Amino acid sequence: MQNDIQRLLNAANQIILGKERQIRLAVCCLLARGHLLIEDIPGVGKTTLAHTLAKLLGMNYQRIQFTSDILPADIIGASVFDSRNHEFKFNPGPLFNQMILADEINRSTPKAQSALLEAMEEHQVTVEGITYQLPEPFFVIATQNPSHQIGTFPLPESQLDRFLMRIELGYPSPQYERQLLIGQNRHQLIETLMTVLAPQQLQDIQQAITSVHVSNALLDYCQAIINFTRDSTEYHCGLSPRAGLALLTAAKAWTFMDNRDAVIPEDLQAVLAAVAGHRLRSANNDSEAIVAPILSKVPVH
Amino acid sequence: MNRAQNKDILIFLLSSIGLIVLPHVLHLHFAVFGFFCLLLAWRFVGIWKPEYLPTFPWIFLLIVCGTAILYIQHRGILGRDGGTSLFVVALGLKLMEIKTERDLYLINYLAFIVAASQFLYEQSILMAAYILFVCGVLLATLVFINSHVANTTVALKKATVIIAQAIPMAIVVFILFPRVEPPRWLLFNDRQEAKMGLSDTMEPGSISDLGTSDELVFRVKFTGVIPQPNQRYWRGPVLTQTNGKKWWQATDLSYLRNLDKVSYSGQPYQYTLMMEPQEKDWVFALDMPVDFSSPLQRNANYQLITSDNLRKRSEFKLTSYPNYNTGDLTKTELQDALQLPGAPSEKIKQLVIQLHGYDSKPKDFINALLRHFRQEDFHYTLTPPLMEDKPIETFLFETRHGFCSHYASAFVYLMRVAGIPSRVVTGYQGGTFNEVGNFLEIKQADAHAWTEVWLDKEGWVRFDPTAAIAPERIEKNIDISRLTQDGLIQFSAANEGAHAAFNFLKQARQLWGHVDYNWQRWVINYNTANQSSFMSAFGIKDMKTMVYWMMGFVGIITAILSLFLLYQKPKPVNRTLLVFNKFLKKLAKVGLTKNPGEGARDFAERIKPELPEQAETIEAITSAFIAQHYGSRPTEVKFRRLCRLVAAFKI
């Protein structure tokens, strides 16, 4: 299984150049059944990443462009009167796909945001009293523009908490940027990609990850981290129990990708910035900087 | 992060300092206190607006101001007031320059000194409780500064635990540490608040409202029988000289050596008398004190005086006999006891004749006079009309309203007109019995004046004309403040509920009085003498044994506390971790230390390039440790292997 994952990573790295760590985190998030939030300025490859992953995983993919006038029905779908059968028929919206790219989610109003976020949490939507199951696996990659840009509605903490990870892509290094400039069109490249990990395989891996061992010593470290964020004056509020669970799940997936069967502190540290960065309110917006005090001050035993 | 700039710490520190200096508002001059408050407020503002804090020239100016205030108020820094003001001003000035963590500690210790200086002014149980509380807050501030996780509740809890642990030690040292009395020249004579008390003169005509103060004067604990209320006469100054308006003590008391030997009879009363601080050197013993020890002396008026300083609380063991005979009069005594300001008026003479003052035995005249007070329209009141001119005549024939001093002075005057030697005695009468603590409390309101008449074969005999007119005052010992202007008594005719509430209040008051008595008796007044008598009750006779006992107790308490602290955290020691720590120690010797937040794997990767020839062993140990510590199947075999690897590891 790990070989498949490695192939997936290699293929993705061919499309998005010089972002091995971010791609690894994105795949880790997917394997841990979590949703991913990518925050960055437009044009650094957020959409390309989402598209690449969808293609490599053989999922049916749908992009929803969030705008300030998008309505919940545009996302979920709506009941339309069928004049032939004289009844209302539910027309599923773009949400009924395995991989959703919610582009520029913070450009829409809170009402539309919450329609998506509820579906993310429950894996189902209810329209006019009827509950519709969403396809499995269900994976949302949301992209968001930095909140200092014009025309954004920042996601509240409670909704940020629904994303397992938040990553930043950043500009490519000059060397990779040069390759990008002289290379083929990315869209064409994506079209040539073959499925590396079928949805069934993905579900098997997700199942296997749950059996990764977590020792007491590691739980001690995990709790030490959570307690530190709650007691320290560095943060306005500490990590929630849900955040703790998320941290552990992500670390397990990371361990699995590294072909090991027990989580070690380094795994927690590797995913900490991505998992905890958007959950800890701090003066700084850079995830790595936000969690730096935790990494340096919480002792590993 | 610089702790000296941490807002939470500063708010906590400044608030606790405010609490500490607060009671000084009662003692310090308002200029000093105001100066301090200004600095504190300034510093508070400075927490949020650091740019408002004074720079060096301003601090210098403030220092000059502080010094000037100190100099103007106290002309120096010696003495209690000067010294305390110095500390308070210095504390305030130091607040202006909190730059490093060291300054925080310095301020904290200064604050402890200021907290202790409260005891130079007040030693009551409430103040002690307050200071203990304040010290707790100060300690919490120290905890706060030292903890990386700043949390008020946790800091306060920790400080409380520390104080609770220190209390047994403090008690042992308090009881067993040799008490050292400071030499007299060390006691600075600072101005004391002048206390209202008995004076050595009496001028009844010029008083129109006798204040009744509830302030405690002294307490008495009897070791046997307690005398009846009508026997409780606590003797103070004896006033023999008068000018018709004012009465005062005779200055020449040198006839002491010519006095007859006093003979006593009846049931002796043994008691311990504890005087509250006072200005005068009088000790109010029960009439007539017989057994007393130095520094007490009995003067020619049979009044006890002390050569010791009564400005602090003092305790005396006394014995008094209710029946006594002072024998013959000396010449001076007779002269004093018959002294009159001039010839009496016709009206007075007429009254004396009418009561057979000139032509009957002294005793008959006394009885006739007392009967006259009782039967004629005389009233006892605490708010008599003013009698500026000829007070005695006005009182006897016109106003006829007065309190003990009026009756005593009129009585003595009439006696002297009839040629019978007599004098006014002042002091206290009665006292409230505290049923909880089994002692008498004598308050300022119990101040009284009565008379003594010299009778042949009997010596000086006490007569109380007030008892004739207001027997409730003497016999039932009813609080005189509850008598109305007309001499009638306001018995609480209120309903039962109010009565019960009154009783409850009375009991609560008595309980508090008892607690306060024991505080004064056992804590404040625990001096060398009290300590040695207390210790001898346990068979500890000399200081050496006492010090041994103290060291023994301190040792035992330390041992108990250490055991308690050791067993408090039975940390489950992880043996895998212990072995790995040994490995880390070996590496630390060559300067390769693991950072606290660094995992074993990262550490191994970091040090492998430093020790290329050991890289394999390091890898083996790290893998074994990770497998055992974090792995899903730790086994004894793996653990042994790790032990072997670490033991074999050498640099």
Interface residues (C-beta under 8 A of the other chain):
Chain A: H213 S215 A217 L218 D231 S232 T233 D261 A262 V263 I264 P265 E266 Q269 I294 L295 S296 K297 V298 P299 V300 H301
Chain B: D8 H148 V149 A150 N151 N574 L577 N595 P596 G597 E598 G599 A600 R601 D602 I626 A627 H629 Y630 G631 S632
